[in-house]
């Protein structure tokens, strides 16, 4: 059964939309090589930017990968981690998968614009492109305010945004979602995003202190997924091996002066220092 193509763009964080996307993804090809690559990209950020105290209370702001793939990050964040997602289907699927894998993390259905946590209760947050599905920047800012509020003094936020400096991302974000969805190029709603200057400004405006910035995910997404799908369809192990090596080598582009043109995600590390507050 194929997912019904949408006749209109869904509203911001439309739960019905994400329920349907999760269900369709679970029925589709696993894209294991692609998901393993993306996990490795984010794991590098976690290991480089988050303090190594695994007793810290950590929050991950979406659970899609945990719901559809073994290549996820919540287990790497530790048993004291919490996951949140707007879709009950995603949360339920993630819960079932994590239980089978022996993880006992707490999972919650919730909205990033109104987090169900006490102020200054979370030590570390990983937000991997979770705020790229809103239709207006006001919702992104509101979510950032919520994330900053729940961080403890000394807490760390690692966050990524879709990179509009990448020409492919820029074109995608300026085409009607309905066209992209019907063509199969974009299976889920992709909303507005911040450029690097806007992201820095908004993070500082909610009372966080920026410490690091990077551009990650340099593999050409559409081409890579097409090659992975072909390899999985025909069981071509040689192609899977080739694509896996190629994807990881693409991350060397982070060192090039053209990194803002090739990377798909802007990544930031920010701290909530004692006395910091939104102005």
C-alpha positions in Angstrom: 0.0 0.0 0.0 1.5 3.3 -1.0 1.1 6.5 1.0 -1.5 8.8 -0.4 0.1 11.9 -1.9 -0.9 15.1 -0.2 -3.1 17.6 -2.0 -1.8 20.4 0.3 1.1 21.1 2.6 0.3 19.8 6.1 0.1 22.3 9.0 3.1 22.7 11.2 3.8 19.5 13.1 0.6 17.8 11.8 0.4 14.7 13.9 -1.7 12.8 11.3 0.9 13.5 8.6 3.8 12.2 10.7 1.8 9.1 11.7 1.3 8.3 8.0 5.0 9.1 7.2 6.2 6.7 9.9 3.8 3.9 8.8 4.9 4.3 5.2 8.6 4.3 6.1 8.2 1.1 8.1 6.8 -0.6 5.0 9.4 0.8 2.6 13.0 -0.3 1.9 15.2 0.2 5.0 17.9 2.3 3.4 20.3 0.9 6.0 23.4 2.4 4.5 22.0 5.9 4.4 20.7 5.7 7.9 24.0 4.3 9.2 25.8 7.2 7.5 23.5 9.8 9.1 23.8 8.2 12.5 27.6 8.4 12.2 27.4 12.1 11.2 25.4 12.9 14.4 27.3 10.5 16.6 30.4 12.5 15.7 28.7 15.7 17.0 27.5 14.0 20.2 31.0 12.6 20.9 32.7 15.9 20.1 30.3 18.4 21.6 28.4 16.8 24.4 30.1 16.3 27.8 30.9 12.6 28.4 28.9 12.4 31.7 26.4 9.6 30.8 24.6 10.1 34.2 23.4 13.5 32.8 19.8 13.8 31.9 19.7 14.1 28.1 16.8 14.9 25.7 16.5 14.0 22.1 13.9 16.1 20.3 12.5 13.6 17.8 12.2 9.8 17.6 11.8 9.1 13.9 15.0 7.1 13.4 14.4 5.2 16.6 11.0 4.3 15.2 12.1 3.1 11.7 15.7 2.0 12.0 18.3 0.3 14.2 20.7 3.2 13.3 19.6 5.7 15.9 21.2 7.7 18.6 19.0 7.5 21.7 20.8 4.4 23.0 24.2 6.3 22.6 22.8 9.1 24.8 22.5 6.8 27.8 19.8 5.1 29.9 18.9 8.4 31.5 17.8 9.8 28.2 14.4 11.1 27.2 12.9 11.2 23.7 10.0 13.3 22.6 8.0 13.3 19.3 4.8 14.9 18.1 3.5 11.6 16.6 2.1 8.9 18.8 2.8 6.3 16.1 6.4 7.3 16.0 6.7 7.1 19.8 5.0 3.7 20.0 7.2 2.3 17.2 10.3 3.7 18.8 9.3 2.3 22.2 8.8 -1.2 20.7 12.1 -1.2 18.8 14.1 0.1 21.8 12.6 -2.5 24.1 13.7 -5.2 21.7 17.2 -3.7 21.7 17.3 -3.6 25.5 17.0 0.1 26.0 14.7 1.5 28.7 14.7 5.2 27.8 11.7 7.4 28.6 9.6 8.4 25.5 7.0 11.1 25.5 4.4 12.4 23.0 4.7 16.2 23.0 5.1 19.5 21.1 8.5 21.3 21.0 6.7 24.6 21.3 5.4 23.6 24.7 7.7 21.2 26.3 6.4 19.1 29.3 9.5 19.6 31.4 10.3 21.8 34.4 12.6 24.8 33.8 16.3 23.9 34.3 15.6 20.2 34.4 17.6 18.8 31.4 21.4 18.7 31.3 21.9 18.2 27.6 19.8 18.3 24.4 20.3 16.8 21.0 18.0 18.4 18.4 18.8 16.9 15.0 16.9 18.9 12.3 13.8 18.7 14.4 12.8 22.3 13.9 12.8 22.2 10.1 9.2 21.1 9.8 7.4 24.3 10.8 5.8 26.7 8.3 6.9 29.9 10.0 10.0 31.1 11.8 8.0 32.1 14.8 7.5 28.5 15.7 11.2 27.8 15.4 11.9 30.6 17.8 9.2 29.5 20.2 10.8 26.0 20.3 14.2 27.4 20.9 12.9 29.4 23.8 11.4 26.2 25.2 14.7 24.3 24.8 16.7 27.0 26.4 14.2 27.2 29.3 14.5 23.5 30.2 18.3 23.5 30.1 20.1 23.5 33.4 22.7 26.2 34.1 25.8 24.8 32.4 23.6 22.7 30.1 24.5 22.1 26.5 22.3 22.2 23.3 23.5 20.6 20.1 21.2 21.5 17.3 21.1 21.3 13.5 19.1 23.1 10.9 18.6 22.4 7.2 21.3 24.5 5.4 19.7 27.0 3.0 23.2 28.0 1.8 23.3 24.7 0.0 21.8 25.4 -3.5 19.8 22.1 -3.5 18.3 22.8 -0.1 17.5 26.3 -1.2 15.7 25.2 -4.4 13.8 22.4 -2.5 12.6 24.9 0.1 11.3 27.3 -2.5 9.3 24.8 -4.5 5.7 23.9 -3.4 5.7 21.0 -1.0 2.8 19.4 -3.0 4.9 19.2 -6.1 7.8 17.6 -4.2 5.6 15.2 -2.4 3.8 14.0 -5.5 7.1 13.5 -7.3 8.3 11.3 -4.4 11.4 13.6 -3.9 10.3 14.7 -0.5 8.2 12.1 1.4 7.5 14.3 4.4 6.9 18.0 5.1 10.0 20.2 5.1 9.3 23.7 6.3 11.2 26.8 6.8 14.7 27.1 8.2 17.3 29.6 9.4 20.5 30.6 7.6 23.7 30.7 9.6 23.4 34.3 10.7 19.8 33.9 11.7 20.5 30.7 13.7 23.3 32.4 15.6 21.2 35.4 16.4 18.2 33.4 17.5 20.2 31.1 19.7 21.8 34.0 21.4 18.5 35.8 21.7 17.0 32.9 23.8 19.9 33.3 26.3 22.4 30.7 25.0 26.1 31.2 24.4 27.5 29.8 21.1 30.7 27.8 21.4 31.0 25.8 18.1 29.5 25.9 14.6 29.9 23.3 11.8 28.4 22.2 8.5 27.7 18.5 8.3 26.0 15.9 6.0 27.9 16.6 2.8 26.8 13.5 0.8 24.4 14.4 -2.0 21.2 13.1 -0.5 19.0 12.3 -3.6 21.8 10.6 -5.5 23.0 8.7 -2.4 19.5 7.4 -1.5 18.9 6.4 -5.1 22.1 4.3 -5.1 21.3 2.8 -1.8 17.8 1.9 -2.9 19.2 0.3 -6.1 21.7 -1.8 -4.1 19.0 -3.0 -1.6 16.6 -3.8 -4.4 18.9 -6.1 -6.2 21.0 -7.2 -3.3 24.2 -5.8 -4.8 26.7 -6.0 -1.9 29.5 -4.5 -4.0 27.4 -1.4 -4.6 26.4 -1.2 -0.9 30.1 -1.3 0.1 31.0 1.3 -2.5 28.2 3.7 -1.5 29.0 3.3 2.2 32.6 4.3 1.7 31.7 7.1 -0.6 29.2 8.6 1.9 31.7 8.7 4.7 34.4 10.3 2.5 32.0 13.1 1.6 32.4 14.4 5.2 35.9 15.5 4.3 34.2 18.4 2.5 33.7 20.0 5.9 37.3 21.1 5.7 36.8 22.8 2.3 36.0 26.6 1.9 32.9 25.5 0.0 31.4 23.6 3.0 28.4 25.9 3.2 27.5 25.0 -0.4 27.9 21.2 0.0 26.7 20.5 3.6 23.0 19.8 4.2 22.9 20.8 7.8 24.1 23.7 9.9 25.2 22.5 13.3 25.6 24.5 16.5 26.8 23.9 20.0 25.4 26.3 22.7 25.6 26.5 26.4 23.3 27.9 29.0 25.7 29.6 31.4 24.7 30.7 34.9 22.9 34.1 34.7 22.1 33.7 31.0 18.5 34.5 30.1 16.6 35.6 27.1 16.7 39.4 26.8 
